[in-house]
Structures are given as C-alpha cells and as structure tokens.
Amino acid sequence: MQLLRFRGRASVKRPSLQPTSIPQCWNRGAATSPAWGQASVLDQWVQREARPISLRQLTFFGRTLTEHRLLSSANYVRTELPTRIAHRLRDMQTLPYVVVTNKHMSHVYDLYHKAFEAFRKVKDIRTIEDNDDFCDIINKTLREHLTVIPSLAVGVIECQGLMDPEGMDKFINTMLRSRISRRVIAEQHLSLTETFHSPWHFPNAQHQNEANTDFVGEVFLRCSAKEVVEHCGKLAQDLARHAFGSKTPIPQINIRGHLDATFPYILSHLEYIIGELLRNSIQALIERQDVYSGEIPPIEVLICEAPQHVIIRVSDQGGGVPHDVLPYLWSFSKGPRSQARLKNLLQVPKMAATMQELRNPPPKHKDGRSSSSSNSSSSSKQIPSNKESSLSSLTFRPPNLRLGMGLPLSRIFAEYWAGSLALHSLEGYGADAFLQISKLGNKNEQLTTRASMDAV
C-alpha cells in the first residue's frame, strides 16, 4: 500500500469513502488539520516508558523537603510530562483523519503539541531559580488545558458514527486518565515548591499552620471518609436548594459504619466522586418526590473499613436508572440523551473536574469584567482542610446543567489509584453505588498502556 506523509507523519493510504451526508463533526465549524510536528522527535519520546508513582512515593518527597528533593521532583516532572503527553499525541494521530480534524479534537491536539514542545525543551533543573521558571511553565499549561475536558466530550459526541463507539470510549478514557496523571504530578510539584518557599518551612521560623499538617503537597494523609461525605453532602444539598428552590424538601443523608476510617488520598479526587454520587441521589429523590406518601426517604451512606480497602456505599430510593440509559451509564460518546448533553457541554468552555467549580457564572461589571466574588454555596468554605484546587477559582459550571459525564469521570478517578466504582440499579425503586478505595497508599497510579510505535 502507498505511504503518505502528512507534515512529517507517516500514514497508510486508505481507499477514499464517499459519505452520503456531511459528517456531524464538520457541521460545527470548519474542520482544521492539526500540525503533527516532527515525527522523529515524537518517536523518541514515545519510545520511553512512563514511570508510575504511588501516593506513598508522592508523600516521601515532601515529608522532609530539602532543596535536593525538590530539584529531584522537578526533574522527574520535567521528563515525565513530555513522555506522557507524547503517548497521547500518538494516540490522537491514529484516529481516523475525519475525527482528528474535528475542531474540538484538533484544539486538544494543538494544546498537547504546544505543551509537549514546551516541556521537552526544558533543560536539566539545577537551581531553585530554574525550578521557579519551570513552575511558571507548568502553571501556564495547567490554565491553558482547562478547556480539554469539555472539548474532548464535545468532540466525541459530534463524531458519533465516524468510528466504533467502544473504540471512541476507550480513547477518551485513555485521554482523561492520562490527563489526571499529569495533573497529579504537576500540581504535587507546584504544591511542594509552594511549601519550600513558605516561611514555616525553614528552621527557627514560625510553626507550620495546623490546618496544613495533614497534607504533604496535594496528598491528604488522614482523609476521613465520614468528613468528606458530610462536607460533600452539605454542599450537594445547598446546590439542590439553589436549583430547585428553598421550599423544595431536600433528602437527609445518614452516615453509618466505620466512621473513624481514614486513609491517604488526594482530596479533590474523592470529593469529586462522592459529590457526584450524592448529587445524583439527591436529584433523583427530589424529581420523584410526588411518589412518596410522606417525607422523602433519606440517602443511606455506609462506610466499611477492611485491612486494605475502604468501601463506601451510597444507597437511595430515587427510582433507579431508566432502562434506556443503563447500558450507556459509563459511556462518554453514546446514549439516548447525547444531543442534550452536547447542548449543555457547549455552555461549559472550561472544566477542572472539581466539586468547587459547581457554581453559576460570576456576575459581570458594567465594563464586562467578571466579578471576583463567588456565588458558590457557603459550605464550600467548610472543606475538611484549607486545601482547595488551585484551579477551582478559574472555572465554573451551573450545578443544574446535566453533562452526562459525572459517573464515567468518577470511575476514572476511582480506578486511577487502583480503586473501583460500580452501580447497581433496581428500576422503579433505587440504586446502590459502591466506591472502593485502597487505604494503604502503596498502589501505583493505574496508567494506560503506552502508545504503539508502529500504530500509524
């Protein structure tokens, strides 16, 4: 077969297809061809294996933070970020050309290519000044990539029918899990750098603030399942009152079981998962309130601590998942409500996937500038610590806007640290969600398989 080369990338020439109609992904604006860049440079990085890390290893770097350890962390991140991005660039290059030229997919590719070029050119980090310059690059990239999740979600829906649905779901799962992995190591290093520069880090200085003693970077060492459920439950209830009206009865949340269970975890990940589960249960119960003869049944949360795991079960009597939705519960790309999801996703230009971003857009001044004040629920100030995502103030999404990606994204978060998320539905009665978490912190991040060198 004849080989073609698009801007430095080898590809197999396929027979041309004559579609009977214009693909939907072309109807959303002009198709754009991403700049592939130099294939030889990308090949060199794709040959490298990503080096997964565990919560315990993340903690080790920050427990007794020294200049040597900070610079070691910087050089790990310096080489790991372009390696992980390179594999995802190669994955995107293997998509059908009609998919990767969708403007939303092309936007993601261009962001990844720009980040890859920036990180691969960073020299060996030898001084604190070098590290500070590197952190500036990381911060800039994190902010630019806030558009990745909604762009990917819109792109896969617009490109329905252009590739196998299972293949499309596998692709977006791979992309999002890799995105989580990069943000974890990047934000952990930023947090360690902030700790290194803080006044209480040095000997004979002011004692460390008590609220931060349970944190090493972004890792919360004694994450309490009960406290997280209470915090996320209060926030979800307040969001429901704002969405449905103050007079709407809100279901109570009962917590029982091993209430003292604690484990090391990244708090924003757990808050996102628990928050989505509770929001789904609260919304289902409120929309079904006419069925109940008395008060709305409460949501029952059971915490079970085992030697190596903590299991959190969330049970409700909200009627379960409709039979036409259940087969697509974990899918990003298909389902009977995909067009409604597409319409809603187009209203969310940026998304950090945090519980704190669930708020309406901030009001604007007369000159068009956004107000710096937040209209989020007051319960967002009652997080079990003072550690919030550094990006939570940059994004927002209306809490009543259904995007259809809360559960599948929650499962990716759960599986990332070798956990699991499952849901059992009894249509007409309710649903049980089971979240399993590894409590020892010794499980490596579950990275996706490396891209194949000859995949193109």
PyMOL commands that set and color helices and strands:
alter all, ss='L'
color gray80, all
select helices_A, chain A and resi 24-26+39-46+55-63+67-93+97-100+103-120+128-158+165-197+199-201+210-212+225-244+267-287+289-291+326-328+338-345+355-357+378-382+406-416
alter helices_A, ss='H'
color red, helices_A
select strands_A, chain A and resi 3-6+9-12+215-216+219-224+253-257+262-266+299-305+309-316+420-426+430-438
alter strands_A, ss='S'
color yellow, strands_A
deselect
rebuild
show_as cartoon
